[in-house]
Amino acid sequence: MPALWRLTRTDHARRVYETLKRVGITGTRMYQYVADPTDGRGAGGDADGVRLETRTREDVGNEYEAFAELLPEERVICALDDETIVGYLFVSLDARHRIHPLEETLRFDGGYVRRVFVRPDYRNRGIATALVSRARKWAADRDATAVHALVARDNKPSRWLFESNGFEPRHEHVYYRVGPLSHRSIEQLGGEGSS
């Protein structure tokens, strides 16, 4: 079955994906990335022309639609140009998250990074790399022994971003559903405990 989740990359294709989902057809393959936040393998914390701040959901307002889905225990690491948020990511510690493409709730022991975003006119300045690096530090400062992220298998820019920050793919989550029939599996890819 094709990777239906990749259809969400454009507005027209997203409508096709949502139509298929409404009639009970969906599927995705995601890598679960893991990093040791204390191993010093991050790519660095500075970005060109912006400063980074960690905020709560009460501190960010509604500048971006994604902020509405912030959980109370999550923090937003923001990249700011003057006072304008030009990039962000969400980070939490020892939390449960509903992973919509997988249609299940997962618990992440340690840090969990999601929703990495940089405005298009601010890309290619190292901002996303700095955000992920800051999330690693945020987790390390809270004594986390691991930081996790889930990335769609076909999302090569996000995979490169996490890999350049010392994350390694440890598991591949596979999920397909056609009406009442579904398939779900998790394959170990490498890292600790692999043969």
C-alpha positions in Angstrom: 0.0 0.0 0.0 1.4 3.5 -0.8 2.4 5.9 2.0 -0.9 7.7 2.1 0.4 10.2 4.6 2.7 11.8 2.0 -0.5 13.0 0.3 -0.7 15.7 3.0 2.2 17.6 1.5 0.0 19.9 -0.7 -3.4 21.4 -0.2 -5.1 19.5 -3.1 -3.5 16.2 -2.1 -4.4 16.8 1.6 -8.1 17.0 0.5 -7.7 13.6 -1.3 -6.1 12.2 1.9 -8.9 13.5 4.1 -11.5 12.1 1.7 -9.9 8.7 1.8 -9.6 8.9 5.6 -13.4 9.7 5.9 -14.2 6.5 4.0 -11.9 4.5 6.3 -8.6 4.3 4.3 -5.4 5.5 5.9 -1.8 4.6 6.4 1.5 5.8 7.5 5.1 4.8 8.3 7.0 6.8 10.9 10.4 6.6 12.3 10.8 7.0 16.1 14.0 8.9 16.6 15.9 8.8 19.9 18.8 10.9 21.3 20.7 11.0 24.5 20.4 14.7 25.5 23.7 14.6 27.4 26.0 13.1 24.8 27.0 16.4 23.2 26.1 15.3 19.7 23.7 18.2 19.0 24.5 20.5 16.1 24.7 23.7 18.2 22.3 26.2 19.6 22.8 29.5 17.7 20.7 30.6 14.7 21.3 33.5 12.4 19.5 36.7 13.5 17.1 35.2 16.0 17.0 34.6 19.7 15.4 31.5 21.4 13.0 31.5 24.3 11.1 28.8 26.1 7.4 29.7 26.7 4.2 28.1 28.1 1.0 27.9 26.1 -0.3 31.0 28.0 2.7 32.9 26.8 2.4 32.3 23.0 -1.2 33.5 22.3 -2.7 32.4 19.0 -0.2 33.7 16.4 -0.1 30.2 14.9 -3.0 27.8 14.6 -0.8 24.9 16.0 -0.6 26.7 19.4 -4.2 25.6 20.0 -3.2 22.0 20.4 -0.5 22.6 23.0 -0.9 20.5 26.1 -0.7 22.1 29.5 2.6 20.3 30.4 4.3 21.2 27.0 6.6 24.1 26.4 7.1 26.0 23.2 10.7 26.8 22.2 10.3 29.9 20.1 12.7 31.6 17.6 12.1 35.3 17.7 13.1 38.1 15.4 12.5 41.2 17.5 9.2 40.1 19.2 7.8 38.1 16.3 7.8 34.3 16.5 9.4 33.1 13.3 9.8 29.4 14.3 8.9 27.1 17.1 8.7 23.5 18.4 6.8 21.8 21.1 8.7 19.8 23.8 7.4 17.8 26.8 8.7 15.5 29.4 7.4 12.0 30.3 4.1 12.6 28.5 1.4 10.8 26.5 0.6 12.1 23.1 -2.1 11.2 20.6 -0.3 10.5 17.3 -3.0 11.1 14.7 -1.3 9.5 11.7 -0.9 6.3 13.8 -4.4 6.6 15.4 -3.0 5.7 18.8 -1.7 7.3 22.0 2.0 6.7 22.8 4.0 7.5 26.0 7.4 8.9 25.7 9.7 8.5 28.7 12.0 11.5 28.7 11.7 14.4 26.3 9.4 14.4 23.2 9.8 16.9 20.4 7.0 17.7 17.9 5.7 20.4 15.6 9.0 21.8 14.4 8.2 24.8 12.2 10.1 27.7 10.7 8.5 30.4 8.5 9.5 29.9 4.9 11.2 33.3 4.7 13.4 32.3 7.7 14.5 28.9 6.5 18.0 27.9 5.7 19.5 29.9 8.6 20.0 27.1 11.1 16.8 28.0 13.0 15.3 24.5 13.1 18.6 23.0 14.0 19.0 25.5 16.9 15.4 24.8 18.1 16.0 21.0 18.2 19.4 21.6 19.9 17.6 23.8 22.5 15.0 21.0 23.1 17.8 18.5 23.8 19.2 20.9 26.4 15.8 21.5 27.9 15.4 17.8 28.4 18.9 17.4 29.7 18.3 20.2 32.3 15.3 18.1 33.6 17.4 14.9 33.9 15.9 13.2 30.9 18.0 10.3 29.7 16.4 10.3 26.2 14.6 12.6 23.8 12.2 11.2 21.2 10.7 12.5 17.9 8.4 10.8 15.4 9.0 11.6 11.7 7.2 10.3 8.6 9.5 8.1 6.7 9.2 10.2 3.5 9.9 13.5 5.3 13.6 13.7 4.4 14.2 17.3 5.6 12.9 16.5 9.1 14.8 13.2 9.2 18.0 15.1 8.3 17.2 17.8 10.9 17.0 15.2 13.7 19.9 13.1 12.5 22.1 16.3 12.4 21.2 16.8 16.0 22.4 13.3 17.2 19.0 11.5 16.9 19.0 8.0 15.6 16.1 6.1 14.1 15.3 3.3 16.6 11.8 2.0 15.6 9.6 2.1 12.5 5.9 2.4 13.3 3.7 1.0 10.5 -0.1 1.5 10.4 -2.7 0.9 7.7 -6.4 0.8 8.0 -9.0 -0.1 5.3 -12.5 0.1 6.8 -12.6 -2.2 9.8 -9.4 -4.0 8.9 -6.1 -2.7 10.2 -2.4 -3.6 10.5 -0.1 -2.1 13.1 3.5 -3.0 13.7 6.7 -1.7 15.3 10.1 -2.8 13.9 13.3 -2.2 15.8 15.8 -0.5 13.5 19.0 -0.1 15.4 20.7 1.6 18.3 20.7 0.2 21.8 19.5 -3.4 22.1 19.6 -4.2 18.4 21.5 -7.1 17.0 
